[in-house]
Amino acid sequence: MEHSFDVVKATNVINVDVKSPSKENLGKIEDIILDKRGGQVRYAVLSFGGFLGLGDKLFALPWKSIHYSPEDKSFILNVDKEKLKNAPGFDKNNWPNMADPQWEKSILNYYDAV
């Protein structure tokens, strides 16, 4: 049986908090990356590390590496803040080629989402 929270508009996911399993705040969902041919969500783009939107670093999180917690009204990513700080990231003016198989493999491996 489908629950009402299982289906959501992408606009309702943008700006939702992302937390570690210990409930440490890791940032917010900045964008959603779709596979337009396959029709699946591929990545959630996390904004982290800045102040008032300045200096934020962006991270592409494989969609299967996060899950929604209705109790916390946030997404849970199975990494702590230190691992995220060392993750491959990018800035808002220099996005990686997310269609590159080597880049995808490195991201999936980093987040244990293979």
C-alpha positions, 0 to 999 in steps of 0.5 A: 500500500502506498503512503502519502509520504512515499510520493512527493514533488521535487520542490518539496524535497529542495531545502530539506535537512540532511542529517547523519545517523547521529542526527548531526546536521549535514546541510540541505538538499539543494537540487535533484538530478534526474536520469531523463531517459530512465526516469529515475532520481540519480542524485540529491545535491547537498549544500554544506559548509557555508554561511548564509548561502555563501561558500557552500560546497556542493555534494552529489549524493547517490539517491540510494545512499539517503533515506527519508526519516518521517520522525525527523522530517529530514533525510539521513545520510550514512556518513558523519560530518568528517567523512562529508568534509573529505567527500568529493565536492564541487562549487555552484559554478563548476559542476562535474560531468555527472554522466561520466562513468568514472565520476559516477563510480567514484561517487557510488564507491565513496558513499557505499552505494554500489 
